[in-house]
Amino acid sequence: MTYKEARVYLDEVSKYGSVLGLDTIRGLLDELGNPQDDLKFIHIAGTNGKGSVLAYLSTILSEAGFRTGRYVSPTVVSYLEKIQVDGSDIPEVVFTELVEEVQKAIVRMETDGKARPTVFEIETAIAFLYFRNMHCEYVVLETGLGGSTDATNIVKTTEAAVFATISRDHMGFLGDTLEEIAENKAGIIKPGCTVISAAQPPEVRRVLEKRAAESGCPIRFAEPEKAQLLKESYRGQVFSYKTWNHVQIHLAGKYQVLNAVTVCEAVDALCEKQKTMYPAERLTETVVRNGFSKTIWAGRFTCIQEEPVFIVDGAHNEDAARQLRETVEAYFPGKRLIYIMGVFKDKEYEKITELMIPLAKRVYTVSLPNVERTLDAEALRQVVESCWQRLDCGGTDRRAQAAASIKEAVRLAKESAERDDVILAFGSLSYLGEVMQEVGGKIDDRL
């Protein structure tokens, strides 16, 4: 099997869709010798910010000298970035070998009349095999959808359960109320782990506290009101929080400080555990600061070009769009804004539009690569026009256009932009990698 053939095989499996539940992934991992049981996990759930929290934590742990695996979805730049060790993607040849190993296990399962695993379950099994083979000391693991019935929740050896902000998303799959969604995500809490959470709405906080108490786990919440923002721009920020003074991060966006203080709490919790696990202190203040400073997370208010400034951001629901708007208004007051926008039809695209569109002068809509889930470019253009009219914020100087492709949208946006304008591509992470390739810029990590 070649790497291309491995990807074709997974593409074929993906056509069967996804199924929530742990029975099938449990059967697959049994066939593979349960590699997850030989690993220690930091498990992350949430609605917005879990990817950034994962990026900070995994970078800090690698900086401390721990061999650290990270498992993320969705990816932005390349498929193989789903599975990384110390910031390096799994090699194509190794990935291919592991696909073959998992494929043989699936044949044995089907021979025994067991259900076929989904593509996410297969990818999760591959990740666990790779992390075990690489002798990872920690695996920072991001849930795919929810928590309780997500394939990643098959793990038992969780050191820390970390929660980014929880809000309404995937309604119907995870629950119809915020409490039900929080109950689902709280399923990653395991007896013996430490629970760390971002600041949450009261109803979410109560759910997490109750689940932690039932599992006998200590819990700590971030207190963002104690954070002091010392410096900020679209290139990064400097903040202080409790005992952490003048911490520098290169991830921009108002919400990134909220993510970072959650990580500060997680690091403090891990430091307490580390004292009994390792004879020499490894998570030193210098190490943690370097880890924060070195963290890069593409697609989260990332600047990929200057003059004009070109930003990409994966805001894909109402809460993320609200945070994005606040960030845009803070960093670019009075600037002429040009959008590239692509959304899934099963997301809150009307609410996203209502929040973001009043700021824009030009909007180029695109259809996303996932044909089945995308809201096509013309339909999105009509939503934009309708929103301008309904909010009475249109005018002769505003224009929306459906682009024939992502490439064309980038070209049109750049052609219509003056040097001091700002181009912003947002709505879904799924197309931002192609935007970045078309722009050809590099992530600017200067503060």
C-alpha positions in Angstrom: 0.0 0.0 0.0 1.2 3.5 -0.9 0.4 6.7 1.0 -2.0 7.6 -1.8 -3.7 4.3 -1.6 -4.0 4.7 2.2 -5.8 8.0 1.8 -8.1 6.6 -0.9 -9.0 3.7 1.5 -9.9 6.2 4.3 -11.8 8.4 1.8 -13.9 5.3 0.9 -14.5 4.5 4.6 -15.6 8.1 5.2 -18.5 7.7 2.9 -20.2 5.5 5.5 -20.5 8.5 7.8 -20.0 8.7 11.5 -21.6 7.0 14.4 -21.4 8.1 18.0 -20.6 5.4 20.6 -17.7 3.5 22.0 -18.5 -0.2 21.1 -16.8 -0.2 17.7 -13.7 1.7 18.7 -13.4 -0.6 21.7 -13.5 -3.6 19.4 -11.0 -2.2 17.0 -8.5 -1.3 19.8 -8.9 -4.8 21.3 -7.8 -6.2 18.0 -4.8 -3.9 18.1 -3.7 -4.7 21.6 -5.2 -1.6 23.3 -2.3 0.8 22.7 -4.1 3.6 24.5 -3.7 1.8 27.8 0.1 2.4 27.7 -0.3 6.1 27.4 -1.1 9.1 29.7 -3.6 11.6 28.4 -4.5 15.2 28.8 -8.0 15.1 27.3 -9.5 18.4 26.0 -13.2 19.1 25.3 -15.1 22.3 24.6 -16.9 24.3 21.9 -14.5 27.0 21.1 -10.8 27.2 22.0 -9.9 23.6 22.6 -7.5 23.5 19.7 -5.6 26.6 21.0 -5.5 25.1 24.5 -4.1 21.9 23.0 -1.5 23.8 21.0 -0.3 25.7 24.1 -0.2 22.6 26.4 1.5 20.3 23.9 4.1 23.0 23.0 4.9 23.6 26.7 5.2 19.9 27.5 7.5 19.4 24.5 9.6 22.4 25.6 9.9 20.7 29.0 11.4 17.7 27.4 8.4 15.3 27.6 7.9 13.4 24.4 4.4 14.7 23.6 1.8 13.4 21.1 -1.0 15.6 19.9 -4.2 14.6 18.1 -6.3 17.3 16.6 -9.2 17.8 14.2 -10.0 19.4 11.9 -6.6 20.2 10.3 -5.8 23.3 8.4 -2.5 23.0 6.5 -2.1 19.2 5.8 -4.0 16.0 6.6 -1.1 14.5 8.5 -1.0 17.3 11.0 -3.8 15.4 12.8 -1.2 13.2 14.4 2.0 14.8 15.7 4.8 14.1 18.1 6.7 17.2 19.5 5.2 19.3 16.7 6.3 17.1 13.8 3.6 15.4 11.6 3.5 11.6 11.4 5.6 10.6 8.4 3.7 9.3 5.3 5.5 6.0 5.3 4.7 5.3 9.0 1.1 6.5 8.5 0.7 4.1 5.6 2.1 1.1 7.6 -0.3 1.8 10.4 -3.3 2.1 8.0 -2.4 -1.4 6.7 -2.2 -2.7 10.3 -5.6 -1.2 11.1 -7.1 -2.4 7.9 -6.1 -6.0 8.7 -7.7 -5.7 12.1 -10.9 -4.4 10.5 -11.0 -7.5 8.2 -10.8 -9.7 11.3 -13.6 -7.7 12.9 -15.9 -8.0 9.8 -15.1 -11.8 9.6 -16.4 -12.0 13.2 -19.6 -10.1 12.2 -18.6 -6.9 14.1 -19.5 -3.4 12.9 -17.1 -1.5 10.6 -15.3 1.4 12.3 -15.8 4.9 11.1 -13.0 6.9 9.5 -12.6 8.9 12.8 -12.3 5.7 14.8 -9.6 4.4 12.4 -7.7 7.7 12.6 -7.9 7.6 16.4 -6.6 4.0 16.5 -3.7 5.0 14.2 -2.8 7.9 16.5 -2.8 5.6 19.6 -0.6 3.1 17.8 1.8 5.8 16.7 2.0 7.4 20.1 2.7 4.1 21.8 5.4 3.2 19.2 7.0 6.6 19.7 7.0 6.1 23.5 5.1 9.3 24.2 5.1 10.4 27.9 2.0 12.6 27.4 -0.7 12.6 24.7 -2.7 15.8 24.4 -6.0 14.6 23.0 -8.7 16.7 21.5 -12.3 15.3 21.3 -13.9 15.2 17.9 -17.6 15.7 18.7 -18.8 16.1 22.3 -17.2 13.9 24.9 -19.1 10.9 26.3 -19.6 9.0 23.1 -16.7 10.5 21.1 -14.2 7.9 20.0 -11.4 9.5 21.9 -13.3 8.9 25.2 -12.2 5.2 25.1 -9.2 6.3 27.0 -9.0 5.4 30.7 -5.5 6.8 31.8 -6.5 10.5 31.8 -4.2 12.7 33.9 -6.1 15.9 33.3 -9.5 16.7 31.7 -9.4 20.2 30.4 -12.4 22.2 29.2 -12.3 25.1 26.9 -15.4 27.3 26.8 -18.6 25.4 26.3 -21.5 27.0 24.3 -24.3 25.9 22.0 -23.0 23.9 19.0 -23.9 20.7 17.3 -27.5 21.0 18.7 -29.4 17.8 18.3 -26.3 15.6 18.4 -25.1 16.7 21.9 -28.3 18.0 23.4 -30.9 20.6 23.1 -29.8 22.7 26.1 -26.5 24.1 27.3 -26.7 21.7 30.3 -27.2 18.7 28.1 -24.2 19.7 25.9 -22.1 20.2 29.0 -23.2 16.8 30.4 -22.0 15.2 27.2 -18.6 17.0 27.2 -18.2 16.2 30.9 -18.0 12.6 30.0 -14.2 12.9 29.5 -13.8 13.2 33.3 -12.2 10.0 34.7 -11.7 8.9 38.3 -8.3 10.1 39.5 -7.7 12.9 37.0 -7.6 16.6 37.7 -10.2 18.8 36.1 -9.4 22.2 34.7 -11.8 24.5 33.0 -12.1 27.9 31.4 -14.6 30.3 32.9 -18.0 28.9 32.1 -21.7 30.0 32.3 -23.2 29.1 35.7 -25.2 26.1 34.3 -22.1 24.6 32.7 -20.0 25.2 35.8 -22.6 23.3 37.9 -22.5 20.3 35.6 -18.7 20.1 35.6 -18.5 20.5 39.4 -21.1 17.8 39.9 -19.3 15.3 37.5 -15.9 16.0 39.1 -17.3 15.4 42.6 -18.9 12.2 41.5 -15.6 11.0 40.1 -13.6 12.1 43.1 -11.6 14.6 41.0 -10.3 18.0 42.1 -11.5 20.8 39.9 -10.2 24.3 39.2 -11.6 27.1 37.1 -9.7 29.8 35.3 -10.4 33.3 36.5 -10.0 35.6 33.5 -11.0 38.7 35.5 -7.6 38.3 37.2 -5.8 38.6 33.9 -4.2 41.9 32.9 -3.6 42.5 29.3 -0.4 44.5 28.9 0.1 44.7 25.2 -1.9 43.5 22.2 -2.0 43.7 18.4 -3.0 41.3 15.6 0.5 39.9 15.9 0.2 38.8 19.5 -0.3 39.7 23.1 1.4 40.1 26.5 -0.5 39.4 29.7 -0.1 38.7 33.4 -2.2 36.3 35.4 -1.9 35.5 39.1 1.7 34.4 39.6 2.5 34.5 35.9 3.8 37.9 34.9 4.4 39.3 31.4 3.6 36.1 29.5 4.0 36.5 25.7 1.8 34.7 23.2 1.8 35.0 19.5 -1.8 34.0 19.0 -3.9 37.1 18.5 -7.6 37.6 19.4 -9.2 38.7 22.5 -10.3 35.1 23.3 -6.7 33.8 23.2 -6.0 35.3 26.6 -9.0 33.4 27.9 -7.5 30.2 26.5 -4.0 31.0 27.8 -5.2 31.6 31.4 -6.9 28.2 31.2 -3.6 26.7 30.2 -1.9 28.5 33.1 -4.3 26.7 35.5 -3.6 23.4 33.7 0.2 23.9 34.0 -0.1 24.7 37.7 -2.2 21.5 38.2 0.4 19.4 36.2 3.2 20.9 38.3 1.5 19.7 41.4 1.3 16.2 40.0 4.8 16.4 38.6 6.4 16.7 42.0 5.4 13.2 42.8 6.0 11.8 39.4 9.5 13.1 38.5 12.6 13.6 40.7 13.7 16.7 38.8 11.4 19.6 38.1 10.8 20.0 34.4 7.9 22.4 34.1 10.0 25.4 35.2 8.8 29.0 34.7 11.3 29.5 31.9 10.2 26.4 30.1 6.5 27.4 30.4 7.2 30.9 29.1 9.2 29.6 26.2 6.4 27.2 25.4 3.8 29.9 25.4 6.0 32.1 23.2 6.7 29.3 20.7 3.1 28.2 20.2 1.7 28.7 16.7 -1.8 27.6 15.8 -2.7 28.3 12.1 -6.2 29.4 11.3 -6.9 31.1 14.7 -6.8 34.8 13.9 -3.6 34.2 12.0 -1.9 37.0 10.0 -0.6 35.5 6.7 0.2 38.7 4.8 0.9 42.4 5.4 -0.1 45.4 3.2 -2.8 44.7 3.0 -3.2 42.7 6.2 -4.7 39.3 5.5 -6.2 37.4 8.4 -7.6 33.8 8.5 -9.8 32.7 11.4 -11.9 29.5 11.8 -14.9 31.2 13.6 -17.7 28.7 12.8 -20.5 29.3 15.3 -22.2 32.2 17.0 -19.9 32.4 20.1 -16.8 32.3 18.0 -18.2 35.0 15.6 -19.0 37.3 18.5 -15.4 36.9 19.7 -14.1 37.5 16.2 -16.1 40.7 15.8 -14.9 42.1 19.1 -11.3 41.3 18.1 -11.7 42.9 14.6 -13.3 46.1 16.1 -10.4 46.3 18.7 -7.5 45.8 16.3 -8.8 47.4 13.1 -11.0 50.4 14.0 -12.0 52.5 11.0 -10.4 50.1 8.6 -12.1 49.0 5.3 -12.8 45.3 5.7 -13.0 42.8 2.9 -14.3 39.3 3.7 -14.0 35.9 2.3 -16.6 33.7 3.8 -17.5 30.0 3.6 -19.8 28.1 6.0 -21.4 24.8 6.5 -25.2 24.7 6.2 -25.5 22.8 9.5 -23.9 25.7 11.4 -25.4 28.9 12.7 -24.5 30.8 9.5 -27.3 33.3 9.8 -26.2 34.3 13.3 -22.6 34.4 12.1 -23.6 36.6 9.2 -25.6 39.0 11.4 -22.6 39.5 13.7 -19.9 39.9 11.1 -21.4 41.4 8.0 -22.3 44.9 9.3 -18.6 45.6 9.4 -17.7 44.6 5.8 -17.6 46.7 2.6 -16.9 43.7 0.3 -17.8 40.0 0.8 -16.7 37.2 -1.4 -18.6 34.0 -0.6 -17.2 30.5 -1.4 -18.4 26.9 -1.4 -16.5 24.7 0.9 -14.6 21.5 -0.2 -17.1 19.3 1.7 -19.8 19.4 -1.0 -22.4 17.6 1.2 -22.2 20.0 4.1 -21.4 23.3 2.4 -23.8 26.2 2.1 -23.1 27.0 -1.6 -21.6 30.4 -2.4 -24.7 31.8 -4.1 -27.0 30.9 -1.2 -24.5 32.5 1.2 -24.3 35.6 -0.9 -28.1 35.9 -0.7 -27.9 35.6 3.1 -25.4 38.4 3.2 -27.4 40.7 1.0 -30.6 39.9 3.0 -28.7 40.7 6.2 -27.5 44.0 5.0 -31.1 45.0 4.0 -32.6 43.7 7.2 -30.1 45.5 9.4 -30.3 48.6 7.2 -26.5 48.6 6.9 -26.2 48.1 3.1 -25.5 51.0 0.8 -24.0 51.6 -2.6 -20.5 51.1 -1.3 -21.2 47.5 -0.2 -21.1 44.5 -2.5 -21.3 40.8 -2.1 -20.2 38.3 -4.8 -20.3 34.5 -5.0 -16.9 33.4 -6.1 -16.5 30.4 -8.5 -13.7 29.0 -6.3 -11.6 29.7 -3.3 -8.7 30.7 -5.6 -11.0 33.2 -7.3 -12.2 34.6 -4.0 -8.6 35.3 -2.9 -7.8 37.0 -6.2 -10.9 39.2 -6.1 -10.3 40.1 -2.5 -6.7 41.1 -3.1 -7.6 43.0 -6.3 -10.3 45.0 -4.4 -8.1 45.8 -1.4 -6.0 48.9 -0.9 -2.8 48.9 1.0 -4.4 49.9 4.3 -7.4 47.6 4.0 -7.9 44.4 5.9 -8.9 41.1 4.3 -10.5 38.5 6.6 -11.2 34.9 5.6 -13.5 33.1 8.1 -16.5 30.8 8.7 -14.9 27.4 8.7 -11.5 26.0 9.3 -11.9 23.5 6.5 -11.0 25.9 3.6 -8.4 28.1 5.3 -5.5 25.9 4.3 -6.3 26.4 0.7 -6.6 30.2 1.3 -3.2 30.2 2.9 -1.7 28.3 0.0 -3.3 30.8 -2.5 -2.0 33.8 -0.6 1.4 32.3 -0.3 2.2 34.1 2.9 3.8 32.9 6.1 2.5 33.1 9.6 3.8 36.4 11.1 4.9 35.6 14.7 6.4 39.0 15.5 4.8 40.9 18.4 
